[in-house]
Amino acid sequence: MTDENESAAAPDGGLSAEAQRVIDEIEEKDVDFLRLQFTDILGTVKNVAVPATQAEKAFTDGIYFDGSSIEGFVRIQESDMRLKPDPETFAILPWRDGRSARLICDVIDTSTGEPFEGDPRTVLKRVLDRAEEMGYTVNVAPEPEFFLFEEDEDGRATTKTNDAGGYFDLAPKDLASDVRRDIIYGLEQMDFEIEASHHEVAEGQHEINFEYDDALTTADNVGTFRTVVRAIAAQHDLHATFMPKPIPKINGSGMHTHVSLFDEDGNNAFHDEDDEFNLSDTAHSFLAGVLEHAPAITAVADPTVNSYKRLVPGYEAPVYVAWSDRNRSALIRKPAARVPAASRIELRSPDPSCNPYLAFAAIITAGLDGIEEGLEAPDPVRENIYEFDEEKREEYGIDTLPANLGEAVSALEADEVIEEALGEHVYEKFIEAKTQEYDEFRIDVSQWELDRYLETY
């Protein structure tokens, strides 16, 4: 991986060639403001806006901020942090009339001058360095789904969908096709390569798929994607949400995540033409590692109380720890591949509320652990697991994902491999935040409980 400081500043303290290119583009396109972005541990995008005239200073000296005010960063007595922009992430914001741009930043610990261990982007970089040491680069392609809801007269979000469309429907049922078109135009202006977009199964639910890329770029893109979708939806007086299950008893929103490894010669390390499933031994071991650590991964990739309202049988979300080459009821699917470079696995459990840096770090680490330990994948399950009773699941050796956030956090606490992937700082802060979230949920009294019990007892 490229060192954060080298990417923006030259050895003599001046600008690197890549940073100078950004400065030139700022001047050519008359950009007024820069939004320097980073994410907190929970995956919320934060930003500091600076005049474009400060771009050179941002690259050479960084921009300082109070880290104690950011979820999961540091205490007030150790609060000074520095943002170091990554010039390769420069993009003009399409909803700002081309006058504002963004740069994604790495967070630097001012006490050491090193990347801050609590920065989720640093966590993923560290995992990718490990993959590189093993001779691999990692490609990832997510499929984030979202809902579009109408706003009330005060501009607040409702849960009233603006269409009655279903999977792959066209207008007039799919009334949001124009919104998706504008979102795609905005993403393309930010150099996204869009593969497809369509209405999803539930009313008001949508999916836009973008081209796979290396894991770090893809994690950057997920944060950008969520920002663009929300901003352009708002221009249409709609609220876009990546909440996993905003409406009960219909499908929730997932973020199926496709992963593959490429070796140092640029060949897909997951492909084997002679294997029944066209998967190499490396792929089988990677897959086995993800299955082995699936409960702990779930805490990171499905990180909210609401996530577990999606992970229930009957709504196309995975619940059972198994894999298949054709069966979408399994946790991992091996999609059909037209060419060797497309051989990959698809983890179907993550949802779009997750922090993509941490989720990808957990998934990749689990797979690499499977390779290092020489784990063997179980046989694929080609039947519909939703139709299995408990006895048959036991016969097949199929475990179940955590049923709620509390169980998922416990699974994470018991998994040293995923703990190591997150690093001590992020692990402790994440556990603390999620334990508090689940405790708050447990002591709350919901409207469902009042409706069911208040007048009955």
Wavefront OBJ file of the C-alpha trace (Angstrom):
o trace
v 0.000 0.000 0.000
v 1.127 3.592 -0.603
v 2.209 5.448 2.506
v -0.206 8.253 3.414
v 2.495 10.889 3.662
v 4.271 9.908 0.444
v 1.054 10.032 -1.583
v 0.557 13.759 -1.036
v 3.944 15.229 -0.227
v 7.274 14.780 -1.989
v 10.417 13.803 -0.013
v 11.561 17.423 0.030
v 8.319 18.501 1.687
v 6.786 19.859 -1.510
v 3.862 18.493 -3.453
v 3.894 15.067 -5.032
v 3.056 14.809 -8.721
v -0.380 13.402 -7.854
v -1.114 16.243 -5.422
v 0.036 18.813 -7.986
v -2.353 17.279 -10.521
v -5.192 17.859 -8.056
v -4.111 21.475 -7.487
v -4.088 22.041 -11.241
v -7.546 20.533 -11.635
v -8.906 22.689 -8.817
v -7.694 25.773 -10.654
v -8.848 24.597 -14.092
v -12.362 23.767 -12.899
v -12.728 26.797 -10.660
v -13.393 24.806 -7.489
v -14.172 27.034 -4.499
v -14.352 24.604 -1.579
v -12.862 21.264 -0.616
v -14.588 18.806 1.661
v -11.999 16.725 3.477
v -13.775 13.491 4.407
v -13.107 10.616 6.777
v -15.281 8.143 8.681
v -15.807 7.402 12.339
v -15.843 3.871 13.730
v -19.570 3.501 13.056
v -19.081 4.385 9.380
v -20.581 7.870 9.461
v -18.880 10.138 6.938
v -17.443 13.275 8.568
v -15.987 16.234 6.759
v -14.168 19.514 7.195
v -14.785 22.181 4.555
v -11.834 24.398 3.605
v -11.412 27.010 0.883
v -9.772 25.558 -2.214
v -6.935 28.035 -1.673
v -5.902 25.848 1.297
v -5.420 22.736 -0.879
v -1.616 22.950 -0.955
v -1.452 23.387 2.808
v -3.791 20.418 3.259
v -1.447 18.231 1.209
v 1.817 19.363 2.778
v 0.831 20.064 6.400
v -2.570 18.423 6.809
v -5.641 19.867 8.510
v -5.947 19.535 12.292
v -9.160 18.674 14.160
v -10.429 17.625 17.586
v -10.519 13.827 17.605
v -12.308 13.671 20.978
v -15.510 14.867 19.287
v -15.571 11.898 16.863
v -17.313 8.629 17.783
v -14.774 6.068 18.935
v -11.629 8.142 18.379
v -9.818 9.492 21.470
v -10.306 11.096 24.880
v -10.231 14.863 25.296
v -6.727 14.856 26.803
v -5.312 13.236 23.646
v -7.543 14.881 21.084
v -5.351 16.459 18.391
v -5.650 14.627 15.068
v -4.530 15.539 11.566
v -6.262 14.863 8.244
v -3.967 13.874 5.393
v -5.832 13.960 2.052
v -5.342 11.113 -0.409
v -4.955 12.882 -3.791
v -6.161 9.796 -5.668
v -9.633 10.297 -4.148
v -10.213 13.801 -5.548
v -13.651 14.194 -7.116
v -15.950 17.104 -7.883
v -19.337 16.924 -6.150
v -22.021 16.815 -8.864
v -24.774 18.396 -6.759
v -22.734 21.494 -5.921
v -22.682 23.013 -9.429
v -19.127 21.805 -9.844
v -17.779 24.367 -7.380
v -17.076 21.956 -4.505
v -14.923 18.833 -4.448
v -14.034 16.157 -1.964
v -10.871 14.388 -0.857
v -10.921 11.308 1.355
v -8.378 11.551 4.136
v -6.299 9.325 6.321
v -6.230 10.303 9.992
v -2.786 10.900 11.500
v -2.035 10.652 15.219
v -0.192 13.904 15.972
v 1.533 12.405 19.011
v 3.365 9.852 16.877
v 3.104 11.188 13.319
v 1.826 7.727 12.328
v -1.559 6.692 10.916
v -4.131 6.677 13.716
v -4.972 3.093 14.718
v -8.601 4.120 15.313
v -9.082 5.260 11.705
v -11.207 2.635 9.889
v -9.376 3.333 6.617
v -6.092 2.538 8.344
v -7.584 -0.720 9.647
v -8.413 -1.856 6.108
v -5.022 -0.749 4.798
v -3.330 -2.864 7.439
v -5.334 -5.946 6.383
v -4.551 -5.314 2.714
v -0.848 -5.079 3.576
v -1.140 -8.556 5.069
v -2.811 -9.833 1.890
v -0.021 -8.264 -0.156
v 2.592 -10.003 1.993
v 0.820 -13.278 1.148
v 1.050 -12.412 -2.558
v -2.517 -11.216 -3.139
v -4.444 -8.130 -4.082
v -8.104 -8.074 -3.090
v -10.983 -7.017 -5.323
v -14.411 -6.283 -3.880
v -17.772 -5.449 -5.439
v -20.730 -4.612 -3.162
v -24.411 -4.380 -4.082
v -25.876 -1.766 -1.711
v -29.670 -1.538 -1.632
v -31.686 1.408 -0.337
v -35.210 2.707 0.095
v -36.661 5.975 -1.181
v -39.327 7.507 1.037
v -41.459 10.611 0.764
v -40.886 13.514 3.128
v -43.594 15.176 5.215
v -44.526 18.854 5.064
v -41.675 19.661 7.463
v -39.095 17.887 5.307
v -38.745 14.952 7.694
v -38.482 11.369 6.471
v -41.565 9.150 6.461
v -41.838 5.451 5.652
v -44.259 6.109 2.804
v -42.732 4.815 -0.430
v -43.082 6.879 -3.566
v -43.899 3.901 -5.811
v -45.549 0.477 -5.824
v -42.934 -1.232 -7.982
v -41.350 -4.635 -7.506
v -38.303 -6.476 -8.775
v -37.169 -5.155 -12.186
v -40.470 -3.283 -12.686
v -40.776 -0.436 -15.181
v -42.717 2.812 -15.020
v -45.486 3.579 -14.170
v -45.047 1.241 -11.178
v -41.387 2.220 -10.832
v -41.767 5.969 -10.315
v -38.181 6.377 -9.124
v -36.458 5.530 -12.404
v -35.732 9.240 -12.977
v -34.192 9.508 -9.496
v -31.973 6.485 -10.159
v -30.973 7.993 -13.490
v -29.892 11.241 -11.827
v -28.027 9.302 -9.135
v -26.198 7.347 -11.840
v -25.293 10.554 -13.685
v -23.908 11.950 -10.426
v -21.915 8.812 -9.687
v -20.499 8.715 -13.195
v -19.351 12.313 -12.823
v -17.385 11.051 -9.816
v -15.763 8.342 -11.982
v -17.932 5.427 -10.872
v -18.392 2.692 -13.459
v -22.038 1.683 -13.134
v -22.949 -1.857 -14.163
v -26.725 -1.791 -13.686
v -29.591 -0.284 -11.728
v -33.056 -1.623 -11.034
v -36.036 -1.613 -8.737
v -35.684 -4.204 -5.989
v -38.282 -6.608 -4.577
v -39.895 -4.337 -1.989
v -41.909 -1.214 -2.779
v -39.630 1.827 -2.764
v -36.475 -0.323 -2.729
v -33.644 0.108 -5.238
v -30.221 -1.196 -6.165
v -27.395 0.366 -8.189
v -24.393 -1.858 -8.878
v -20.970 -0.380 -9.543
v -17.888 -2.061 -10.992
v -15.545 -3.992 -8.720
v -12.255 -2.416 -7.702
v -9.496 -2.943 -5.189
v -10.854 -3.219 -1.646
v -9.694 0.211 -0.440
v -11.122 2.066 -3.430
v -14.352 0.119 -3.090
v -14.677 0.995 0.602
v -14.112 4.658 -0.306
v -16.768 4.287 -3.002
v -19.381 2.856 -0.629
v -19.171 5.954 1.558
v -19.326 8.185 -1.505
v -22.241 6.185 -2.917
v -24.329 6.669 0.204
v -23.593 10.400 0.202
v -24.493 10.843 -3.481
v -27.696 8.802 -3.202
v -28.926 10.828 -0.239
v -28.005 14.197 -1.768
v -29.648 13.566 -5.132
v -32.725 11.947 -3.578
v -33.139 15.124 -1.506
v -33.167 17.156 -4.728
v -36.275 15.144 -5.651
v -37.841 15.795 -2.212
v -37.237 12.180 -1.230
v -35.354 10.643 1.664
v -32.926 7.832 0.831
v -32.138 5.456 3.661
v -29.686 2.579 3.998
v -31.406 1.383 7.178
v -31.530 -2.415 6.801
v -35.223 -2.928 7.632
v -37.279 0.279 7.715
v -40.616 -1.485 7.065
v -41.674 -4.710 8.805
v -42.746 -7.863 6.948
v -41.109 -6.975 3.635
v -37.597 -7.508 2.308
v -34.856 -5.468 3.932
v -31.826 -3.873 2.297
v -28.632 -5.876 2.020
v -25.186 -5.234 0.634
v -24.141 -8.524 -0.948
v -20.363 -8.403 -1.177
v -18.353 -10.140 -3.917
v -14.700 -10.911 -3.160
v -11.797 -12.315 -5.195
v -8.024 -12.494 -4.859
v -5.510 -11.898 -7.634
v -1.929 -13.129 -7.505
v 1.250 -11.191 -8.291
v 1.006 -12.151 -11.983
v -2.456 -10.636 -12.256
v -4.245 -13.997 -12.379
v -7.421 -14.714 -10.456
v -6.267 -16.859 -7.523
v -9.849 -18.072 -7.017
v -10.193 -19.734 -10.444
v -9.512 -23.373 -11.287
v -10.879 -24.691 -14.564
v -10.608 -28.295 -13.359
v -12.682 -27.825 -10.202
v -16.385 -28.726 -10.301
v -17.225 -25.186 -9.221
v -14.266 -23.544 -11.004
v -12.882 -22.609 -7.592
v -9.244 -23.118 -6.660
v -7.988 -24.607 -3.414
v -7.194 -21.026 -2.381
v -10.816 -20.035 -2.958
v -12.146 -23.045 -1.049
v -9.911 -22.226 1.938
v -10.836 -18.516 1.804
v -14.514 -19.473 1.703
v -14.026 -21.862 4.627
v -12.391 -19.088 6.645
v -15.337 -16.772 6.069
v -17.754 -19.509 7.147
v -15.606 -20.237 10.221
v -15.684 -16.612 11.362
v -19.170 -15.752 10.086
v -20.747 -15.074 13.515
v -18.082 -12.499 14.429
v -18.143 -10.970 10.928
v -21.877 -10.470 11.382
v -21.317 -8.083 14.292
v -19.237 -5.846 12.002
v -21.097 -6.310 8.703
v -24.586 -6.118 10.295
v -23.870 -3.641 13.073
v -27.251 -2.307 14.194
v -30.154 -3.578 16.261
v -32.278 -3.164 13.147
v -29.917 -5.352 11.067
v -31.327 -8.468 12.729
v -34.878 -7.633 11.665
v -33.562 -8.289 8.137
v -31.661 -11.487 8.981
v -34.739 -13.681 9.412
v -36.053 -16.533 7.235
v -38.562 -15.740 4.512
v -37.280 -12.400 3.232
v -34.365 -13.468 0.989
v -31.754 -12.701 3.647
v -29.239 -15.375 4.683
v -29.538 -16.930 8.118
v -27.701 -20.228 7.776
v -23.919 -20.711 7.685
v -23.438 -22.673 4.469
v -22.415 -22.099 0.860
v -23.815 -23.009 -2.531
v -23.126 -22.581 -6.223
v -26.773 -21.907 -6.974
v -28.769 -21.500 -3.770
v -29.517 -18.010 -2.504
v -30.666 -19.279 0.894
v -27.002 -19.962 1.786
v -24.718 -17.408 3.431
v -22.138 -17.609 0.633
v -22.894 -18.116 -3.045
v -20.509 -18.866 -5.865
v -21.921 -16.826 -8.778
v -21.604 -18.067 -12.336
v -18.501 -16.626 -14.029
v -18.270 -16.049 -17.777
v -14.483 -15.707 -17.732
v -11.737 -16.811 -15.272
v -11.228 -13.248 -14.019
v -14.823 -13.217 -12.796
v -14.525 -16.199 -10.434
v -15.452 -14.956 -6.968
v -17.519 -15.636 -3.882
v -20.527 -13.596 -2.759
v -21.151 -13.059 0.951
v -24.852 -12.262 1.263
v -25.132 -11.219 4.902
v -23.690 -7.658 5.034
v -26.079 -4.731 5.046
v -25.506 -1.140 3.894
v -25.494 0.318 7.416
v -22.047 -1.168 8.029
v -18.734 0.637 8.039
v -17.324 -0.684 4.734
v -13.691 -0.368 5.853
v -14.278 -2.512 8.928
v -16.627 -4.971 7.212
v -14.187 -5.593 4.344
v -11.318 -5.886 6.826
v -13.195 -8.553 8.794
v -14.242 -10.528 5.702
v -10.781 -10.448 4.110
v -9.033 -11.372 7.360
v -11.342 -14.340 7.856
v -10.602 -15.555 4.336
v -6.847 -15.086 4.678
v -6.974 -17.002 7.958
v -8.692 -19.831 6.107
v -5.859 -19.881 3.566
v -3.124 -19.776 6.200
v -4.772 -22.527 8.252
v -5.503 -24.649 5.176
v -9.199 -24.896 6.068
v -11.381 -27.092 3.878
v -14.785 -25.870 2.796
v -17.758 -28.140 3.493
v -19.818 -29.515 0.633
v -22.176 -26.969 -0.939
v -25.868 -27.123 -0.059
v -28.051 -27.050 -3.142
v -31.429 -27.459 -1.460
v -33.496 -24.610 -0.031
v -32.214 -24.383 3.544
v -35.261 -22.331 4.554
v -37.274 -25.545 4.166
v -34.994 -27.573 6.474
v -36.148 -28.365 9.982
v -33.691 -28.206 12.876
v -32.945 -31.930 12.666
v -31.989 -31.719 9.000
v -29.830 -28.656 9.581
v -27.982 -30.573 12.294
v -27.573 -33.498 9.894
v -25.949 -31.171 7.363
v -23.880 -29.426 10.041
v -25.448 -26.048 9.304
v -25.146 -23.410 12.018
v -27.236 -20.244 12.317
v -26.057 -16.636 12.321
v -26.533 -14.600 15.521
v -30.195 -13.770 16.055
v -29.601 -10.285 17.445
v -26.911 -7.688 17.991
v -26.196 -8.956 21.500
v -25.402 -12.458 20.231
v -23.278 -11.006 17.430
v -21.221 -8.903 19.848
v -20.657 -11.984 22.012
v -19.459 -13.872 18.931
v -17.067 -11.039 18.120
v -15.708 -11.059 21.680
v -14.971 -14.783 21.297
v -13.129 -14.461 17.959
v -9.461 -13.502 18.299
v -8.888 -13.456 14.523
v -11.494 -10.761 13.842
v -10.416 -8.896 16.987
v -6.885 -8.760 15.584
v -8.219 -7.577 12.220
v -9.893 -4.569 13.836
v -6.960 -3.753 16.085
v -7.164 -3.125 19.809
v -8.446 0.463 19.639
v -11.246 -0.100 17.118
v -12.198 -3.439 18.646
v -12.638 -2.003 22.134
v -14.499 1.114 20.979
v -16.732 -0.900 18.640
v -17.636 -3.416 21.359
v -18.344 -0.564 23.769
v -20.600 1.284 21.302
v -22.526 -1.808 20.214
v -23.000 -3.132 23.748
v -24.455 0.223 24.727
v -26.720 0.240 21.653
v -28.073 -3.222 22.427
v -28.554 -2.408 26.110
v -30.560 0.702 25.193
v -32.705 -1.413 22.884
v -33.307 -4.057 25.571
v -34.593 -1.593 28.152
v -36.802 0.319 25.702
v -40.534 -0.431 25.469
v -41.669 -0.551 21.857
v -45.000 0.455 20.367
v -45.518 -3.208 19.425
v -45.361 -4.179 23.109
v -47.807 -1.448 24.115
v -50.241 -2.420 21.369
v -50.061 -6.084 22.343
v -49.973 -5.985 26.146
v -51.181 -2.665 27.547
v -54.887 -3.466 27.492
v -54.491 -7.248 27.655
v -52.945 -7.498 31.123
l 1 2 3 4 5 6 7 8 9 10 11 12 13 14 15 16 17 18 19 20 21 22 23 24 25 26 27 28 29 30 31 32 33 34 35 36 37 38 39 40 41 42 43 44 45 46 47 48 49 50 51 52 53 54 55 56 57 58 59 60 61 62 63 64 65 66 67 68 69 70 71 72 73 74 75 76 77 78 79 80 81 82 83 84 85 86 87 88 89 90 91 92 93 94 95 96 97 98 99 100 101 102 103 104 105 106 107 108 109 110 111 112 113 114 115 116 117 118 119 120 121 122 123 124 125 126 127 128 129 130 131 132 133 134 135 136 137 138 139 140 141 142 143 144 145 146 147 148 149 150 151 152 153 154 155 156 157 158 159 160 161 162 163 164 165 166 167 168 169 170 171 172 173 174 175 176 177 178 179 180 181 182 183 184 185 186 187 188 189 190 191 192 193 194 195 196 197 198 199 200 201 202 203 204 205 206 207 208 209 210 211 212 213 214 215 216 217 218 219 220 221 222 223 224 225 226 227 228 229 230 231 232 233 234 235 236 237 238 239 240 241 242 243 244 245 246 247 248 249 250 251 252 253 254 255 256 257 258 259 260 261 262 263 264 265 266 267 268 269 270 271 272 273 274 275 276 277 278 279 280 281 282 283 284 285 286 287 288 289 290 291 292 293 294 295 296 297 298 299 300 301 302 303 304 305 306 307 308 309 310 311 312 313 314 315 316 317 318 319 320 321 322 323 324 325 326 327 328 329 330 331 332 333 334 335 336 337 338 339 340 341 342 343 344 345 346 347 348 349 350 351 352 353 354 355 356 357 358 359 360 361 362 363 364 365 366 367 368 369 370 371 372 373 374 375 376 377 378 379 380 381 382 383 384 385 386 387 388 389 390 391 392 393 394 395 396 397 398 399 400 401 402 403 404 405 406 407 408 409 410 411 412 413 414 415 416 417 418 419 420 421 422 423 424 425 426 427 428 429 430 431 432 433 434 435 436 437 438 439 440 441 442 443 444 445 446 447 448 449 450 451 452 453 454 455 456 457
